[in-house]
Amino acid sequence: MQRSTYYRACLLAVLWFACGWTAEAVNAQVGTTGRGEYPQITLEFPTDNDAVFNGQPEYFYMGLDRLIAGRREWSWEGGTYGYVRNARSTPAGYRFTRFHEGVDIAPVYRDGDGEPLDEVRSIDDGRVVYVNSSPNGSDYGRYIVVEHIWEGSTFYTLYAHLAETTVREGERVLRGDRIGILGYSGDGLDRARAHLHFEINLMLSEYFDVWRDERRPRWPTRHGRYHGYNLAGISPIDLITYNFRRPRASILAKLAEEEIEVTAYVPAGPPPQILERHPWLCRSCDAEAPPAFAWSWEVGFTRAGRPVSIEPSTIHIASIELGRVDPLVRADYLHSRILTRRGPGGTLNSSARLLLSVIFTRPDQVPNW
Ligand SMILES: [Zn+2]
């Protein structure tokens, strides 16, 4: 057993006892999601680096230089998930305006020349759906996408900047299987800043190719629907930690409880295809399927532009409209992916319209919002 795996097992054991879970609970292999029972999910870290569990985030995240108030500062926070890059001075103080859709995990092993050696492993059972084995043609460099079915919903983990990929598309992998070696392929990286860029995603649309051909014909076609733009990242370390601390709790229930920060109304039509894969996004649909048609759809987003809810609505509208805006988001200056700060509540910006057009693309129709 590798050392870190041993520590993780010990920590898990301690947590179990500390929380007073019974042997019966430990043996249970199914969780209940409110939409039926599904096999219990156990997620692992994608490399041996688990320092974030030991209260040492500075060893877990690969930092970067951030320019703040004209001064360059090295910070591990720049490797975390969220609005952590590109500081801008605002009346409310410095705010980071660029969203980092995953986490940058630092290597723990290097050879004598400083080349990273860490194995990159699938965090759960799944199927390899995409391998970009060339270091060029993507900011991600060499990257792998693995598809997982969690509680009946499809999620995609993405492992980027690899030195080497060791699996093929279509291959089934088990949790902990090696899929590649950590590296620094992709734009603007060097050996010193080698890291694994890791994401856990929802796919916005299975018809992404149709959308891209029409709206962004110059984008590379080689990544197909596994283009980063079509994969909306959720906070990966939060999810793994949640799963570790509450192994029987539903991941979907956690995601469905997430706060909606901005909503937008989309004009009349059928439900978007994402609801077939993620029925839990429609909170008012309960266990039923969404209606085949609605006068409008209200899409709830995080401020980073990840859909959190999609509800049928009876409001009649002619074109896309801004719905509710969380007061904290309105007061802040961090909403570059959804809102532009203009007018009392802000306005939906072009990147929000573009995101919505991806989500509502059908094989026969690409919205021109
Ligand atoms: Zn990254």
Residues whose N, C-alpha, C, O or C-beta is under 5 A from the ligand:
A	BS01	ZN	V103 D104 H197
